[in-house]
């Protein structure tokens, strides 16, 4: 496994753990949630720190880097 892939997985696992602690989600609940659901809960906790949604180019790069299926 490449360093970049390991780092991406580590970040995802850390985010899943934070969602479990902050929102009471199980790991399955985290992985079934949509990005919009996660964003809504995170924004509710820190509305002043809200990040604007990704632009189309960023979204396409993410979709290429992390394909579903």
The first five atom37 places (N, CA, C, CB, O) and aatype in JSON, in Angstrom:
{
  "aatype": [20, 20, 20, 20, 20, 20, 20, 20, 20, 20, 20, 20, 20, 20, 20, 20, 20, 20, 20, 20, 20, 20, 20, 20, 20, 20, 20, 20, 20, 20, 20, 20, 20, 20, 20, 20, 20, 20, 20, 20, 20, 20, 20, 20, 20, 20, 20, 20, 20, 20, 20, 20, 20, 20, 20, 20, 20, 20, 20, 20, 20, 20, 20, 20, 20, 20, 20, 20, 20],
  "atom_mask": [
    [1, 1, 1, 1, 1],
    [1, 1, 1, 1, 1],
    [1, 1, 1, 1, 1],
    [1, 1, 1, 1, 1],
    [1, 1, 1, 1, 1],
    [1, 1, 1, 1, 1],
    [1, 1, 1, 1, 1],
    [1, 1, 1, 1, 1],
    [1, 1, 1, 1, 1],
    [1, 1, 1, 1, 1],
    [1, 1, 1, 1, 1],
    [1, 1, 1, 1, 1],
    [1, 1, 1, 1, 1],
    [1, 1, 1, 1, 1],
    [1, 1, 1, 1, 1],
    [1, 1, 1, 1, 1],
    [1, 1, 1, 1, 1],
    [1, 1, 1, 1, 1],
    [1, 1, 1, 1, 1],
    [1, 1, 1, 1, 1],
    [1, 1, 1, 1, 1],
    [1, 1, 1, 1, 1],
    [1, 1, 1, 1, 1],
    [1, 1, 1, 1, 1],
    [1, 1, 1, 1, 1],
    [1, 1, 1, 1, 1],
    [1, 1, 1, 1, 1],
    [1, 1, 1, 1, 1],
    [1, 1, 1, 1, 1],
    [1, 1, 1, 1, 1],
    [1, 1, 1, 1, 1],
    [1, 1, 1, 1, 1],
    [1, 1, 1, 1, 1],
    [1, 1, 1, 1, 1],
    [1, 1, 1, 1, 1],
    [1, 1, 1, 1, 1],
    [1, 1, 1, 1, 1],
    [1, 1, 1, 1, 1],
    [1, 1, 1, 1, 1],
    [1, 1, 1, 1, 1],
    [1, 1, 1, 1, 1],
    [1, 1, 1, 1, 1],
    [1, 1, 1, 1, 1],
    [1, 1, 1, 1, 1],
    [1, 1, 1, 1, 1],
    [1, 1, 1, 1, 1],
    [1, 1, 1, 1, 1],
    [1, 1, 1, 1, 1],
    [1, 1, 1, 1, 1],
    [1, 1, 1, 1, 1],
    [1, 1, 1, 1, 1],
    [1, 1, 1, 1, 1],
    [1, 1, 1, 1, 1],
    [1, 1, 1, 1, 1],
    [1, 1, 1, 1, 1],
    [1, 1, 1, 1, 1],
    [1, 1, 1, 1, 1],
    [1, 1, 1, 1, 1],
    [1, 1, 1, 1, 1],
    [1, 1, 1, 1, 1],
    [1, 1, 1, 1, 1],
    [1, 1, 1, 1, 1],
    [1, 1, 1, 1, 1],
    [1, 1, 1, 1, 1],
    [1, 1, 1, 1, 1],
    [1, 1, 1, 1, 1],
    [1, 1, 1, 1, 1],
    [1, 1, 1, 1, 1],
    [1, 1, 1, 1, 1]
  ],
  "atom_positions": [
    [[0.85, -1.17, 0.0], [0.0, 0.0, 0.0], [0.9, 1.24, 0.0], [-0.97, 0.0, 1.23], [1.86, 1.32, 0.76]],
    [[0.56, 2.18, -0.86], [1.37, 3.39, -0.94], [1.16, 4.27, 0.29], [1.03, 4.18, -2.22], [0.16, 4.13, 1.01]],
    [[2.12, 5.16, 0.53], [2.01, 6.08, 1.66], [0.77, 6.96, 1.54], [3.26, 6.96, 1.76], [0.09, 7.21, 2.54]],
    [[0.46, 7.43, 0.32], [-0.7, 8.29, 0.13], [-1.99, 7.53, 0.41], [-0.73, 8.85, -1.3], [-2.91, 8.06, 1.04]],
    [[-2.07, 6.29, -0.05], [-3.28, 5.49, 0.2], [-3.43, 5.19, 1.69], [-3.23, 4.16, -0.61], [-4.53, 5.25, 2.24]],
    [[-2.31, 4.87, 2.35], [-2.36, 4.63, 3.79], [-2.83, 5.88, 4.53], [-0.98, 4.19, 4.3], [-3.66, 5.8, 5.43]],
    [[-2.29, 7.05, 4.14], [-2.67, 8.3, 4.79], [-4.15, 8.59, 4.59], [-1.83, 9.46, 4.25], [-4.82, 9.04, 5.52]],
    [[-4.66, 8.35, 3.39], [-6.08, 8.58, 3.12], [-6.95, 7.67, 3.97], [-6.39, 8.36, 1.62], [-7.96, 8.11, 4.52]],
    [[-6.56, 6.41, 4.08], [-7.34, 5.48, 4.92], [-7.27, 5.87, 6.39], [-6.82, 4.04, 4.74], [-8.26, 5.77, 7.11]],
    [[-6.1, 6.3, 6.83], [-5.96, 6.72, 8.22], [-6.84, 7.92, 8.52], [-4.49, 7.05, 8.54], [-7.48, 7.97, 9.57]],
    [[-6.9, 8.89, 7.6], [-7.77, 10.05, 7.79], [-9.24, 9.63, 7.84], [-7.56, 11.08, 6.66], [-10.0, 10.13, 8.66]],
    [[-9.63, 8.71, 6.95], [-11.02, 8.24, 6.94], [-11.36, 7.54, 8.24], [-11.26, 7.29, 5.75], [-12.45, 7.74, 8.78]],
    [[-10.44, 6.72, 8.75], [-10.7, 6.03, 10.02], [-10.79, 7.01, 11.17], [-9.6, 5.0, 10.29], [-11.62, 6.85, 12.07]],
    [[-9.95, 8.03, 11.16], [-10.01, 9.04, 12.22], [-11.33, 9.78, 12.16], [-8.83, 10.02, 12.1], [-11.94, 10.04, 13.19]],
    [[-11.78, 10.13, 10.96], [-13.06, 10.82, 10.8], [-14.22, 9.94, 11.25], [-13.27, 11.25, 9.35], [-15.16, 10.42, 11.88]],
    [[-14.14, 8.65, 10.94], [-15.18, 7.72, 11.39], [-15.21, 7.66, 12.91], [-14.93, 6.31, 10.81], [-16.29, 7.62, 13.51]],
    [[-14.04, 7.64, 13.54], [-13.99, 7.62, 15.0], [-14.57, 8.88, 15.61], [-12.57, 7.44, 15.47], [-15.29, 8.81, 16.6]],
    [[-14.25, 10.04, 15.03], [-14.81, 11.3, 15.54], [-16.32, 11.33, 15.38], [-14.17, 12.5, 14.81], [-17.03, 11.81, 16.26]],
    [[-16.83, 10.82, 14.25], [-18.28, 10.79, 14.04], [-18.95, 9.9, 15.08], [-18.62, 10.3, 12.63], [-20.05, 10.2, 15.55]],
    [[-18.28, 8.82, 15.44], [-18.82, 7.94, 16.47], [-18.91, 8.63, 17.82], [-17.97, 6.69, 16.59], [-19.92, 8.53, 18.51]],
    [[-17.85, 9.35, 18.18], [-17.82, 10.04, 19.46], [-18.78, 11.22, 19.48], [-16.41, 10.52, 19.78], [-19.56, 11.38, 20.42]],
    [[-18.73, 12.05, 18.45], [-19.53, 13.28, 18.43], [-21.0, 13.05, 18.14], [-18.97, 14.22, 17.42], [-21.87, 13.7, 18.72]],
    [[-21.29, 12.11, 17.21], [-22.67, 11.93, 16.75], [-23.3, 10.63, 17.2], [-22.72, 12.02, 15.27], [-24.48, 10.39, 16.95]],
    [[-22.53, 9.77, 17.86], [-23.06, 8.48, 18.31], [-23.24, 7.49, 17.17], [-24.38, 8.68, 19.0], [-24.0, 6.53, 17.3]],
    [[-22.53, 7.71, 16.07], [-22.65, 6.82, 14.92], [-21.82, 5.56, 15.11], [-22.23, 7.53, 13.64], [-20.74, 5.59, 15.7]],
    [[-22.33, 4.46, 14.61], [-21.55, 3.23, 14.52], [-20.67, 3.35, 13.27], [-22.48, 1.96, 14.45], [-20.92, 4.21, 12.43]],
    [[-19.64, 2.5, 13.15], [-18.86, 2.55, 11.9], [-19.74, 2.36, 10.66], [-17.78, 1.47, 11.93], [-19.54, 3.04, 9.65]],
    [[-20.71, 1.45, 10.74], [-21.6, 1.23, 9.61], [-22.41, 2.5, 9.29], [-22.55, 0.05, 9.9], [-22.62, 2.84, 8.13]],
    [[-22.86, 3.18, 10.33], [-23.61, 4.42, 10.13], [-22.76, 5.48, 9.45], [-24.12, 4.95, 11.47], [-23.25, 6.22, 8.59]],
    [[-21.49, 5.56, 9.84], [-20.59, 6.53, 9.2], [-20.44, 6.21, 7.72], [-19.22, 6.53, 9.88], [-20.57, 7.11, 6.88]],
    [[-20.17, 4.96, 7.38], [-19.91, 4.61, 5.99], [-21.16, 4.67, 5.13], [-19.32, 3.23, 5.9], [-21.06, 4.81, 3.91]],
    [[-22.34, 4.58, 5.73], [-23.59, 4.7, 4.97], [-24.06, 6.15, 4.83], [-24.67, 3.87, 5.63], [-24.91, 6.45, 4.0]],
    [[-23.52, 7.03, 5.64], [-23.92, 8.44, 5.6], [-23.43, 9.11, 4.32], [-23.39, 9.18, 6.84], [-22.4, 8.73, 3.76]],
    [[-24.18, 10.09, 3.9], [-23.75, 10.87, 2.74], [-22.84, 12.0, 3.22], [-24.97, 11.43, 1.96], [-22.88, 12.37, 4.39]],
    [[-22.03, 12.53, 2.33], [-21.23, 13.69, 2.71], [-22.1, 14.86, 3.19], [-20.37, 14.14, 1.53], [-21.7, 15.61, 4.07]],
    [[-23.28, 15.0, 2.62], [-24.19, 16.08, 3.04], [-24.65, 15.88, 4.48], [-25.41, 16.16, 2.1], [-24.76, 16.85, 5.23]],
    [[-24.92, 14.64, 4.88], [-25.32, 14.37, 6.26], [-24.19, 14.67, 7.23], [-25.76, 12.91, 6.4], [-24.41, 15.28, 8.28]],
    [[-22.99, 14.24, 6.9], [-21.84, 14.53, 7.75], [-21.6, 16.03, 7.84], [-20.58, 13.82, 7.21], [-21.34, 16.56, 8.92]],
    [[-21.7, 16.72, 6.72], [-21.51, 18.17, 6.69], [-22.57, 18.88, 7.54], [-21.57, 18.69, 5.25], [-22.25, 19.82, 8.27]],
    [[-23.81, 18.43, 7.45], [-24.88, 19.07, 8.22], [-24.62, 18.97, 9.72], [-26.23, 18.44, 7.88], [-24.8, 19.94, 10.45]],
    [[-24.2, 17.81, 10.18], [-23.91, 17.64, 11.6], [-22.68, 18.43, 12.03], [-23.72, 16.16, 11.93], [-22.68, 19.05, 13.09]],
    [[-21.64, 18.4, 11.2], [-20.44, 19.15, 11.54], [-20.72, 20.65, 11.56], [-19.31, 18.84, 10.54], [-20.21, 21.37, 12.43]],
    [[-21.52, 21.14, 10.62], [-21.87, 22.55, 10.58], [-22.71, 22.94, 11.79], [-22.63, 22.87, 9.29], [-22.56, 24.05, 12.32]],
    [[-23.57, 22.06, 12.23], [-24.4, 22.35, 13.41], [-23.53, 22.51, 14.66], [-25.44, 21.24, 13.63], [-23.86, 23.29, 15.55]],
    [[-22.42, 21.77, 14.72], [-21.53, 21.87, 15.87], [-20.63, 23.09, 15.82], [-20.69, 20.62, 15.98], [-20.28, 23.66, 16.86]],
    [[-20.25, 23.5, 14.62], [-19.33, 24.63, 14.46], [-19.75, 25.48, 13.26], [-17.86, 24.13, 14.3], [-19.03, 25.51, 12.25]],
    [[-20.88, 26.16, 13.34], [-21.37, 26.9, 12.17], [-20.42, 27.97, 11.67], [-22.68, 27.55, 12.49], [-20.41, 28.25, 10.47]],
    [[-19.61, 28.56, 12.53], [-18.68, 29.61, 12.09], [-17.48, 29.04, 11.33], [-18.19, 30.4, 13.29], [-16.79, 29.77, 10.63]],
    [[-17.24, 27.75, 11.47], [-16.1, 27.12, 10.81], [-16.53, 26.35, 9.57], [-15.38, 26.2, 11.78], [-15.76, 25.54, 9.04]],
    [[-17.75, 26.58, 9.1], [-18.26, 25.84, 7.95], [-17.39, 26.08, 6.72], [-19.72, 26.24, 7.66], [-16.94, 27.19, 6.45]],
    [[-17.17, 25.02, 5.99], [-16.38, 25.08, 4.76], [-17.34, 25.06, 3.58], [-15.36, 23.89, 4.68], [-18.28, 24.27, 3.56]],
    [[-17.12, 25.92, 2.6], [-18.01, 25.9, 1.44], [-17.9, 24.58, 0.7], [-17.68, 27.07, 0.5], [-16.87, 23.91, 0.78]],
    [[-18.94, 24.19, -0.01], [-18.89, 22.92, -0.73], [-17.78, 22.93, -1.79], [-20.24, 22.64, -1.4], [-17.36, 23.98, -2.27]],
    [[-17.32, 21.74, -2.13], [-16.27, 21.6, -3.13], [-16.78, 22.04, -4.49], [-15.76, 20.14, -3.19], [-17.95, 21.85, -4.83]],
    [[-15.88, 22.63, -5.28], [-16.25, 22.98, -6.65], [-16.2, 21.72, -7.52], [-15.32, 24.09, -7.22], [-15.74, 20.67, -7.07]],
    [[-16.67, 21.83, -8.74], [-16.79, 20.67, -9.62], [-15.43, 19.99, -9.88], [-17.42, 21.08, -10.95], [-15.33, 18.77, -9.89]],
    [[-14.38, 20.79, -10.09], [-13.05, 20.23, -10.35], [-12.56, 19.4, -9.16], [-12.04, 21.34, -10.66], [-12.02, 18.31, -9.34]],
    [[-12.74, 19.93, -7.96], [-12.32, 19.2, -6.76], [-13.12, 17.92, -6.61], [-12.49, 20.07, -5.51], [-12.57, 16.87, -6.31]],
    [[-14.42, 18.02, -6.83], [-15.28, 16.84, -6.72], [-14.86, 15.77, -7.73], [-16.75, 17.22, -6.94], [-14.8, 14.59, -7.39]],
    [[-14.57, 16.17, -8.97], [-14.15, 15.2, -9.98], [-12.81, 14.55, -9.61], [-14.05, 15.88, -11.35], [-12.63, 13.36, -9.84]],
    [[-11.88, 15.33, -9.05], [-10.6, 14.75, -8.62], [-10.82, 13.73, -7.5], [-9.63, 15.85, -8.15], [-10.2, 12.67, -7.48]],
    [[-11.69, 14.06, -6.56], [-11.98, 13.14, -5.47], [-12.65, 11.86, -5.98], [-12.85, 13.81, -4.42], [-12.34, 10.76, -5.53]],
    [[-13.58, 12.03, -6.92], [-14.28, 10.87, -7.48], [-13.3, 9.96, -8.23], [-15.43, 11.33, -8.41], [-13.45, 8.74, -8.22]],
    [[-12.32, 10.55, -8.88], [-11.31, 9.75, -9.59], [-10.39, 9.05, -8.6], [-10.49, 10.64, -10.54], [-10.03, 7.88, -8.79]],
    [[-10.01, 9.76, -7.54], [-9.09, 9.19, -6.56], [-9.75, 8.12, -5.69], [-8.54, 10.28, -5.68], [-9.09, 7.19, -5.25]],
    [[-11.05, 8.27, -5.44], [-11.77, 7.35, -4.55], [-13.04, 6.84, -5.24], [-12.12, 8.04, -3.22], [-14.14, 7.19, -4.82]],
    [[-12.9, 6.01, -6.28], [-14.08, 5.54, -6.99], [-14.91, 4.58, -6.14], [-13.66, 4.85, -8.29], [-14.37, 3.79, -5.36]],
    [[-16.21, 4.67, -6.29], [-17.11, 3.73, -5.62], [-17.23, 2.48, -6.48], [-18.52, 4.38, -5.36], [-17.17, 2.53, -7.71]],
    [[-17.4, 1.36, -5.8], [-17.64, 0.16, -6.55], [-16.51, -0.73, -6.5], [-17.96, 0.44, -7.92], [-16.55, -1.81, -7.09]]
  ]
}
